[in-house]
Amino acid sequence: MCDGVLVATPAGSTAYNLSAHGPILPIGSNMLAMTPISPFRPRRWRGAVLPATTSIKFEVLDPYKRPVSATADSSEVRDVIEVLIRESTEHTMTLLFDPEHNLEERILNEQFTV
């Protein structure tokens, strides 16, 4: 039980996932971070790092008593009864970065710089 759950790819793990105390995933790690937002039970559950091929399914037990919304990249669906999350391999993108400061270096600096 928690206020929400965040599922992040390596590219998204340095944004909201990090601010929710989730892990930073190395680019190319083929992993997903599942991070609870304000967990209630178990109180100290910190989430999980899962293989990118994992399908995550949430079923809302009492959707009328506790309405649930699902949001992905600023698209929201309200009053969901079930949510299935999996990484798409059909859509690709090219990440642009400064050649003198590559993304992996920036992620390492974020993790290990005091």
VOSE-737943 format. One record per residue (C-alpha): residue number from 1; residue in three letters; x negated, y, z. Coordinates in nm, 4 decimals, m for minus. Each point is the difference from the previous one (the first is absolute). Layout:
BEGIN
REC | NUM | Ala | X | Y | Z
...
***
This chain:
BEGIN
REC | 1 | Met | 0.0000 | 0.0000 | 0.0000
REC | 2 | Cys | m0.1326 | 0.3402 | m0.0977
REC | 3 | Asp | 0.1040 | 0.3304 | m0.1535
REC | 4 | Gly | m0.1348 | m0.1124 | m0.3358
REC | 5 | Val | m0.2531 | m0.2066 | m0.1864
REC | 6 | Leu | m0.2480 | 0.1289 | m0.2531
REC | 7 | Val | m0.1466 | m0.2241 | m0.2700
REC | 8 | Ala | m0.3066 | 0.1424 | m0.1753
REC | 9 | Thr | m0.2332 | m0.1049 | m0.2794
REC | 10 | Pro | m0.3725 | 0.0807 | 0.0265
REC | 11 | Ala | 0.0539 | 0.3239 | m0.1954
REC | 12 | Gly | 0.2741 | 0.1092 | 0.2391
REC | 13 | Ser | m0.1562 | m0.1197 | 0.3224
REC | 14 | Thr | m0.1865 | 0.3262 | 0.0661
REC | 15 | Ala | 0.3140 | 0.2168 | 0.0139
REC | 16 | Tyr | 0.3148 | m0.0692 | 0.2051
REC | 17 | Asn | m0.1220 | m0.3461 | 0.0932
REC | 18 | Leu | m0.3098 | 0.1442 | 0.1667
REC | 19 | Ser | 0.2050 | 0.2638 | 0.1837
REC | 20 | Ala | 0.2240 | m0.2807 | 0.1332
REC | 21 | His | m0.3191 | m0.1624 | 0.1413
REC | 22 | Gly | m0.0182 | m0.2587 | m0.2764
REC | 23 | Pro | m0.3238 | m0.1268 | m0.1543
REC | 24 | Ile | m0.1844 | 0.1465 | m0.2979
REC | 25 | Leu | m0.0289 | m0.2715 | m0.2646
REC | 26 | Pro | m0.2992 | m0.0061 | m0.2353
REC | 27 | Ile | 0.0879 | 0.0695 | m0.3638
REC | 28 | Gly | 0.0086 | m0.3282 | m0.1896
REC | 29 | Ser | 0.0631 | m0.2041 | 0.3162
REC | 30 | Asn | 0.3273 | m0.1498 | m0.1346
REC | 31 | Met | 0.1637 | 0.0507 | 0.3386
REC | 32 | Leu | 0.3075 | 0.1771 | 0.1375
REC | 33 | Ala | 0.0240 | 0.1736 | 0.3351
REC | 34 | Met | 0.3267 | m0.0420 | 0.1912
REC | 35 | Thr | 0.0089 | 0.2607 | 0.2762
REC | 36 | Pro | 0.2783 | 0.0533 | 0.2553
REC | 37 | Ile | 0.1186 | 0.3538 | 0.0742
REC | 38 | Ser | 0.0620 | 0.0452 | 0.3748
REC | 39 | Pro | 0.0230 | m0.3725 | 0.0822
REC | 40 | Phe | 0.2301 | m0.0924 | 0.2870
REC | 41 | Arg | m0.0336 | m0.3786 | 0.0088
REC | 42 | Pro | m0.2630 | m0.1365 | 0.0145
REC | 43 | Arg | m0.1152 | 0.3306 | 0.1453
REC | 44 | Arg | m0.3656 | m0.0202 | m0.1019
REC | 45 | Trp | 0.0455 | m0.1644 | m0.3403
REC | 46 | Arg | m0.2403 | 0.1752 | m0.2375
REC | 47 | Gly | 0.1238 | m0.1502 | m0.3246
REC | 48 | Ala | m0.1558 | m0.2412 | m0.2434
REC | 49 | Val | m0.2342 | m0.0143 | m0.2975
REC | 50 | Leu | 0.1507 | m0.2304 | m0.2617
REC | 51 | Pro | m0.1055 | m0.1352 | m0.3401
REC | 52 | Ala | 0.1246 | 0.2231 | m0.2845
REC | 53 | Thr | 0.1986 | m0.2950 | m0.1370
REC | 54 | Thr | 0.2204 | m0.0051 | 0.3118
REC | 55 | Ser | 0.3707 | 0.0764 | m0.0325
REC | 56 | Ile | 0.1367 | 0.1781 | 0.3067
REC | 57 | Lys | 0.3729 | m0.0267 | 0.0663
REC | 58 | Phe | 0.1960 | 0.2005 | 0.2549
REC | 59 | Glu | 0.3578 | m0.0976 | 0.0820
REC | 60 | Val | 0.2108 | 0.2527 | 0.1923
REC | 61 | Leu | 0.1843 | m0.1915 | 0.2724
REC | 62 | Asp | 0.2727 | 0.2560 | 0.0717
REC | 63 | Pro | 0.0089 | 0.2563 | m0.2821
REC | 64 | Tyr | 0.3171 | 0.1714 | 0.1284
REC | 65 | Lys | m0.1326 | 0.0549 | 0.3515
REC | 66 | Arg | m0.3533 | 0.0911 | m0.1101
REC | 67 | Pro | m0.0126 | 0.1322 | m0.3581
REC | 68 | Val | m0.3374 | m0.0430 | m0.1697
REC | 69 | Ser | m0.1622 | 0.1899 | m0.2874
REC | 70 | Ala | m0.2812 | m0.1170 | m0.2253
REC | 71 | Thr | m0.2383 | 0.2502 | m0.1591
REC | 72 | Ala | m0.2676 | m0.0606 | m0.2622
REC | 73 | Asp | m0.2063 | 0.2829 | m0.1477
REC | 74 | Ser | 0.2655 | 0.2597 | 0.0980
REC | 75 | Ser | 0.2923 | m0.2024 | m0.1432
REC | 76 | Glu | 0.2462 | m0.0837 | 0.2770
REC | 77 | Val | 0.2805 | m0.2561 | 0.0144
REC | 78 | Arg | 0.2387 | 0.0295 | 0.2949
REC | 79 | Asp | 0.2077 | m0.2610 | 0.1805
REC | 80 | Val | m0.2046 | m0.2966 | m0.1152
REC | 81 | Ile | 0.0817 | m0.3503 | 0.1147
REC | 82 | Glu | m0.3174 | m0.1640 | m0.1291
REC | 83 | Val | m0.3352 | 0.1265 | m0.1292
REC | 84 | Leu | m0.2513 | m0.2069 | m0.1953
REC | 85 | Ile | m0.3480 | 0.1494 | m0.0372
REC | 86 | Arg | m0.2713 | m0.1307 | m0.2281
REC | 87 | Glu | m0.2866 | 0.1556 | m0.1930
REC | 88 | Ser | 0.0623 | 0.0478 | m0.3704
REC | 89 | Thr | m0.2691 | m0.1168 | m0.2384
REC | 90 | Glu | 0.1944 | 0.1303 | m0.3008
REC | 91 | His | m0.0779 | 0.3661 | 0.0617
REC | 92 | Thr | m0.3585 | 0.1217 | 0.0021
REC | 93 | Met | m0.1640 | 0.3365 | 0.0442
REC | 94 | Thr | m0.3420 | 0.1558 | m0.0263
REC | 95 | Leu | m0.1321 | 0.1782 | 0.3083
REC | 96 | Leu | m0.2019 | 0.3110 | m0.0750
REC | 97 | Phe | m0.2688 | 0.1202 | 0.2376
REC | 98 | Asp | m0.3106 | 0.2139 | 0.0184
REC | 99 | Pro | m0.2945 | m0.2123 | m0.1286
REC | 100 | Glu | m0.2200 | 0.1353 | 0.2804
REC | 101 | His | 0.2500 | m0.1081 | 0.2670
REC | 102 | Asn | 0.1645 | m0.3255 | m0.1008
REC | 103 | Leu | 0.3142 | m0.1274 | 0.1701
REC | 104 | Glu | m0.1648 | m0.2938 | 0.1776
REC | 105 | Glu | m0.2591 | 0.2373 | 0.1493
REC | 106 | Arg | 0.2745 | 0.2341 | 0.1193
REC | 107 | Ile | 0.1894 | m0.2889 | 0.1611
REC | 108 | Leu | m0.3152 | m0.1211 | 0.1774
REC | 109 | Asn | m0.0649 | 0.3527 | 0.1238
REC | 110 | Glu | 0.3579 | 0.0223 | 0.1281
REC | 111 | Gln | m0.0414 | m0.3251 | 0.1921
REC | 112 | Phe | m0.3473 | 0.0377 | 0.1426
REC | 113 | Thr | m0.0877 | 0.3709 | 0.0221
REC | 114 | Val | 0.0263 | 0.1467 | 0.3475
***
